[in-house]
């Protein structure tokens, strides 16, 4: 995980978002253990309480489960629930602003699709 932090959001929330992204991307699979609080705190040079708060928010959302004496694990179905909620959030919060910008710039669907094709070729 990256150690660059956005000053406009609490670090625990950014850490939560990075963990959510790892689950969605499959870097953290269902049933897989999350890195320990201590290890994340050392790796990212943050307070262990910050990591605990991020993990606790995932527990409260039933995305991660605590196993006493063993650690924290990604719950079954977490990825599909996250995909559904993140898609909905995108459509409600980000897409309207993005669609307005596309309209302002007069971009066509064809131009957007061509740009996406070019980007995929460059990334390959």
C-alpha positions in Angstrom: 0.0 0.0 0.0 1.1 3.5 -0.7 2.2 5.8 2.0 1.1 9.1 0.5 -1.8 10.5 2.4 -4.5 13.1 1.4 -4.6 15.8 4.0 -8.4 16.3 3.3 -9.4 12.8 4.7 -8.6 11.0 7.9 -5.8 8.5 7.5 -7.9 5.7 8.9 -10.5 6.3 6.1 -7.9 6.3 3.4 -6.5 3.1 4.8 -10.0 1.6 4.8 -10.5 2.7 1.2 -7.1 1.1 0.2 -8.2 -2.1 1.9 -11.6 -2.0 0.1 -9.8 -1.5 -3.2 -7.6 -4.5 -2.5 -10.7 -6.6 -1.9 -12.4 -5.4 -5.0 -9.2 -6.0 -7.1 -8.7 -9.4 -5.7 -5.4 -8.6 -4.0 -7.2 -9.6 -0.8 -9.3 -12.7 -1.5 -12.3 -13.9 0.4 -11.2 -16.0 3.4 -7.7 -14.4 3.3 -6.1 -12.9 6.3 -5.5 -9.1 6.4 -2.0 -8.0 7.3 -1.7 -7.6 11.1 -2.4 -4.2 12.6 1.2 -4.0 13.8 2.6 -4.9 10.4 0.5 -2.3 8.6 1.3 0.4 11.2 5.1 -0.3 10.8 4.9 -0.5 7.0 2.9 2.7 6.6 4.4 4.5 9.6 1.1 5.2 11.2 -0.3 4.7 14.7 -1.6 1.1 15.3 -4.8 2.7 16.6 -5.4 4.3 13.2 -5.1 0.8 11.5 -7.4 -0.7 14.2 -10.0 2.0 13.5 -9.8 1.3 9.7 -10.2 -2.4 10.3 -13.0 -2.0 12.8 -15.0 0.0 10.2 -14.6 -3.0 7.9 -15.8 -5.4 10.7 -18.8 -3.2 11.3 -19.7 -3.4 7.6 -19.4 -7.2 7.7 -16.6 -7.1 5.2 -14.0 -8.5 7.5 -14.4 -10.8 10.5 -12.3 -11.0 13.6 -11.1 -14.4 14.7 -9.9 -14.3 18.3 -6.2 -15.0 18.6 -5.8 -15.6 14.8 -6.5 -12.2 13.1 -8.9 -10.6 10.7 -10.1 -12.2 7.5 -12.1 -11.1 4.5 -15.7 -12.4 4.7 -17.3 -14.5 2.1 -19.3 -12.4 -0.3 -17.4 -9.2 0.7 -16.2 -8.6 -2.9 -19.6 -8.8 -4.5 -21.2 -6.6 -1.8 -18.4 -4.1 -2.3 -18.7 -4.1 -6.0 -22.5 -3.5 -5.8 -22.1 -0.7 -3.2 -19.2 1.0 -5.0 -21.0 0.9 -8.4 -24.0 2.5 -6.8 -21.9 5.1 -5.1 -20.2 5.9 -8.4 -23.5 6.2 -10.3 -25.0 8.5 -7.6 -22.0 10.6 -6.6 -19.3 10.7 -9.3 -21.1 9.9 -12.6 -23.4 13.0 -12.6 -20.4 15.3 -12.3 -18.4 13.4 -14.9 -21.4 13.2 -17.3 -21.8 17.0 -16.9 -18.1 17.6 -17.8 -18.4 15.3 -20.8 -21.4 17.3 -22.0 -19.6 20.6 -21.4 -16.7 19.5 -23.5 -18.9 18.2 -26.2 -17.3 14.7 -26.2 -19.1 12.0 -28.1 -19.5 8.4 -27.0 -17.3 7.4 -30.0 -14.5 9.7 -28.8 -14.7 8.3 -25.3 -14.6 4.7 -26.6 -11.6 5.5 -28.9 -9.8 7.1 -26.0 -10.4 4.0 -23.9 -9.2 1.7 -26.6 -6.0 3.7 -27.0 -5.4 3.7 -23.2 -5.8 -0.1 -23.1 -3.3 -0.6 -25.9 -0.8 1.7 -24.1 -1.3 -0.2 -20.8 -0.9 -3.6 -22.4 
